[in-house]
Amino acid sequence: MTNLSYQIGGCELDCKLMSLKHADNSIKLSSKVFELLMLFIDSPDNVVSRQQAIDNIWLGNEGVGKKGFTNGIWVLRKTFKELGVDDEVFNTLPKLGYQLTLEVQPIEKQVSSGKSRTYTRYGAIAAVTVALILWLSLNHLGTEPPKMKPEADLSRQAKLKVTNYGGVEEHIAVSHDGQRMAMQWRDNSLSGKIYIKELNQADAPLTLISFENNEEASPAWSHSDEKLAYVRIDQQAGCQIRVRNLLDNTDQLIASDCFYIPYKRIVSWSGVDDNQLIYAKKMQDRVALMAYRFDTNLHQQVSFPNKNEIDYAPKWLEGDRQLAFIRERAASNLLSLVLQDGAGLEHELIQNSPSIVDFDYSAREQLFYVNNVDGAAAIISRIRADGSQLAPLAQPGLPSSISLSDNNAMLYVTEHISKEYITQQAYDDGKQLRRISSSSRDMYGKYAKTNDNILFLSNRSALWSIWRNNKVSSKDITHTLGNVGVAAVSPVSTDFAVNIITDTGQTLYIGNMESESYRAIDTQGIEADNLSWSADGNSLYFKGFAKENNGIYKLNVRSGALELITQQQAVYAIEGQDANHLYLSKFDQDGIWHLDRTMDKMTLVTDKLAKYDYGAFYFEQGYLYFLSRDAKRDAVMRIDLAAAEQTPEMVQQFPPDAVRKFFGLSPADGHSFLVTLKLANEADVYGYKLMTK
């Protein structure tokens, strides 16, 4: 077997990282530019015509492809020049296209005896896909007797590429007649827009349905396919539910109190007419589903979550007599797929899962298709209303939005191309001091000051595990204990705290990175999430919930003493200069708050921390460090808490949307910080042809 690397004109192309490197310089290529370069490498005499590129990379879309091809040639020339290659990269061949003139040689490293082969990216992807399918098949045939004889595995069905525009195509929704797909398209910008794609006309241009300068997402077709409901985030970060009439191009505001976090589906329509829709509404301490009727202009609550629970992704079934939705427990990793009947009784089809992403329902098959994760593998589960399951569909991409068309017998899925890596960056000069990366997803690094190790979350093994990096190598230290959450490392020892999730539930453990031993911690019936340590290493802070006693807790891991700190909607807390001064982020709110426990006073410090970066801040040497985002950049900022004017100052900046959400920033050795960055952030839509009986 060979490495997926090529030598091109003195530069090295790393196909796993989609980057070109020369000496100490490395430049990341976008997925379309990378595909274009690979097309040159794979083509006879390294010659590619414009039409060949349009057909292979942009799926025949002339408008997008012509511009993309020209831009791709320019980007590749510029990239090689920036890496010090002065030779001409391409020759122009009249009536033929372009020829890559730089010498191309595969870089081979033998890892086993036998005849060597050179694999292109297509062979590599096929190999990974086959391995994943085999693993799923073996896992399915375990020692547990099956509840039922599974039907044919859907992974054998035809898979079609539906979009290939560059950027991220998300929030997909297929019209009821199966002719059109609405989606959010985001291309090199933080603002996503709603577009409509004609599914039966491959060369038809996308139709933009709104021209407002706002983030728009979560489109949903009305029963007649004549209207489109969607979410708009206005300039003041307010969440609006709006309806666009596609016949007369009018736009109507329905509600200004909805709840939105990127990639969550928020709104849908009645299954019987255009008179009613349903959306997720933000309340004081929970998110509930609200129904709106157009004939009466009335809003009525139709789901009833407990405190700190979030209901979203609604879908009416069976003539609006049943309601299916996802329920998330207080921004934790535990989600349930709920089916509610006309009397309001709830039945959980999937209970307390860490990984439900989206779902849709086939009325023809009477079957739920659920995009989720099994271990560390992305799958699409197929579940009946009684909870019984059929064989799943394996997918090689990261799980995201899903939409089903009974008319077309097609299942449409967004598959993300995303890899993360961790880097240690110096405060003073911004120099990269250390990097942890692999062909898998490595994220949320936590620095151990006692031995300079870094713990991080990775799916390199069959599960999401905690790995330890000691500058020489990385090792899985939670092994097969179960899927894990984000670790918190003790500031005074080699201990760390982590939640481990198994089929029986979630358990908090204290582990030791040297001995790899673990002991369960009694949280006294309270589920603990979003962990951090006290400065003395004796206690853990966490967001806990148990019935109505939700809030930030402090647990002494030696004595077992448990203290409720605050119930003011906080989701993550860290110690400041001492145990009487805490800094908190809050549920569904931008900002960081200071809690002075001596005065029992809560004060907003900054509103520049996004609500989905609730764990991306820390206190160090009198400064509060945090992640700030806007359309131009992601920035690590800090505030001198002793200064009279607590004005944020920039420490270092990155490209927009480059830092992974939630826990993307953490402290290191006092002179540097750890940040989780994304190697790629693109998504395309694929279609699976379903079996018809």
C-alpha positions, 0 to 999 in steps of 0.5 A, a space after each residue: 500500500 502507498 501513502 496518498 502523497 505526490 511529488 509535484 515540481 518539488 512540492 508534496 501534495 498530501 491527499 489526506 490533508 488536501 495541502 501542498 507543502 514545500 520546506 516548512 511552508 504548507 498551503 491548504 487547498 479547497 476541496 474543489 481546487 484539490 479535486 481539479 489538481 487530482 483530475 490533472 494528475 489522473 488524466 492522460 498526459 496531465 491534460 484537462 479540458 474545461 468541459 471535462 472539469 465542468 462535467 467531473 467536478 461541477 457535475 455539468 453545471 456550466 455557470 458555476 463550473 466555468 467560473 470555478 475552473 478559471 478560478 481553480 487554475 489561477 489559485 493553483 498557479 498562485 499556490 505553487 508560486 507562493 511555495 517557491 515554484 517559479 516554473 510555469 505550472 500550466 501550458 495552454 493548449 488551444 481547443 484542448 484545455 490546460 496541461 500540468 507541466 510540473 513533473 508528478 511522481 507518487 510518493 510510496 512507502 511500503 508497509 507490507 510485502 507484495 506488489 505495490 500499487 498507486 492509489 488515487 483519491 477515488 481508490 482510497 475513498 472506496 477502500 475506506 467505504 468498504 472497510 466501514 461497511 464491513 465493520 458495521 456488518 461485523 458489529 451487527 452480527 455480534 453475540 446478541 441475538 437479533 430481534 428480527 431478521 434484517 432486510 437488505 442493507 441499504 448501503 448496497 443501493 445506488 448513491 448519487 451526487 446531487 450537489 457539488 458547488 463548493 462551500 457548504 450545502 446544508 438544511 436540505 428539504 425536498 418538495 413533496 412532489 420531488 421536483 425541487 430541493 431547498 437548502 442553505 448554501 454557504 460559500 466563503 461566508 458566515 452568512 448562509 442563504 436559502 436557495 432552490 435547486 431543480 432536481 430534474 434539471 442538472 444544469 438549471 441555476 440555483 434560485 435565491 429566494 431572499 436578498 436580505 443581508 441576514 443568516 437564513 436557514 432551515 427551509 420547509 415546504 408547505 403541503 402544496 409546495 407553494 410556500 417555503 417557511 424558513 428561519 432568519 437571524 436578523 442583525 440583532 441576533 433575533 430569530 424569526 420564522 418567516 414564510 415566502 410565497 413562491 407564487 407572488 414572491 411575498 414574505 410574511 413574518 410569523 414569529 420573532 421568538 424562535 430558537 436557532 443553533 446552526 445545523 438544527 432543523 427548526 420549522 416544518 408544516 402541517 402534513 394535510 394543508 397549508 394552514 398550519 406550521 410548527 416551530 421551536 420557540 425559545 422560552 426562559 429555561 427551555 425550548 418548546 414546539 409551537 403551532 401557528 395557524 394562518 386562519 386564526 393567527 394563533 400560536 399554541 404550545 404543542 410539546 412540553 419539555 422539562 426545564 433545560 430541555 430543547 425540542 426541535 426538528 418537528 414533523 407531523 405524521 399520520 394526518 397531524 395526529 402524531 408529532 415526532 421531534 428531537 429532544 436535547 437535554 440542556 445542551 448535553 450529549 443526550 438526545 431522544 427521538 420522541 413520538 407524541 400521540 394526539 393525547 400528548 403521550 410521549 414514546 421515545 423511539 431512541 432514548 438518551 443517545 449522544 449522537 442524533 443529528 436529524 431524521 425524516 419519515 417515510 409515510 410509504 414505508 412507515 419508517 423513520 430514517 435517523 442520521 446518527 453515529 454508532 460508536 465513531 461511525 456515521 450511519 442512518 438508522 431505520 426505525 419503525 414506530 414501535 421502536 424496532 430497527 432494520 439494517 442501517 445505511 452506512 455513510 462515509 461522511 459526517 452525519 448532518 441534515 436528511 430529507 426523504 422523498 416518497 415520490 422519488 423513493 430517494 433519501 437525500 443526505 448532506 455529507 460533510 468533508 471535515 477534519 480537525 486538528 489541534 495546534 499549540 500557539 504562542 501568545 507573543 509571536 503566534 508561532 505554532 509550537 505543536 500540532 496534533 493531526 491525523 487522517 481522523 478527527 482530532 479535537 478539543 485539546 486539554 493541556 496537562 501542566 504536570 507532564 506537558 501531555 495533551 489529552 484530546 478527543 478523537 475517533 481514530 478507534 472504533 469509538 470516540 476516545 480520549 487520546 494522550 499525546 506526549 510530543 512523540 506519539 499519541 495513544 488511546 487511553 480510554 480504549 473500549 470503555 465507551 464513547 466519551 465526552 470532552 475531558 477536563 485535566 487537573 491543574 496540579 496532577 496527571 488526573 483528568 475527568 471525563 464522562 463515559 457513555 455506554 448503553 447503560 447511561 453516562 458515568 463521570 470518571 476520574 482517570 489518570 493519564 499515566 496509569 490509565 486507571 479509572 474510578 467512578 465518581 458519585 454525582 448523587 443522582 445528578 448528570 454532570 456535563 461541561 467539566 472544569 477543575 478548581 485551581 487546587 485540583 480538589 473539586 470539579 465544576 459542572 453543569 448538572 441537571 436532575 429534575 428541577 435542580 439544574 445549574 452549576 455544581 461544585 463537587 469535591 472529588 475527595 470528600 464527595 461534598 456537593 454544592 449548588 453554585 447557581 441556577 441562573 441558566 449557566 452551562 459552563 463555569 471556570 474559576 477566576 482569581 479564586 473560588 469566590 469568583 467564577 466566570 460563566 456562559 449561559 444557555 442560548 445567550 452570547 457572552 461571559 458573566 462574572 459571578 461574585 460569590 461574596 456578593 451573590 452578584 452576576 455581571 456581564 463581562 463581554 457579549 463577544 462569546 457566541 452561544 455555541 462557543 460556550 466552552 471556549 474561554 478560560 482564566 489565566 494570569 489575571 486575563 480572561 481569554 475567549 473566542 470571538 467570531 465575525 464575518 471576517 475572522 475568528 479571533 482569540 481575545 483577552 480582557 485584563 480583569 484588573 484594568 479600569 477599562 475592560 476592553 478586549 484586545 486581540 491575541 491572534 486571529 484565524 480565517 472565519 469559521 476556522 475554529 471548531 465550535 463549543 470547546 475550540 479554545 483552551 489554555 496551555 503552559 501559560 505562554 501559549 494556548 490550544 485551538 482546534 482548527 478545521 482542515 476542511 469545511 465543505 458539504 455536498 448533498 447525496 441521494 440514495 435510491 431506496 427499494 420500492 416494494 
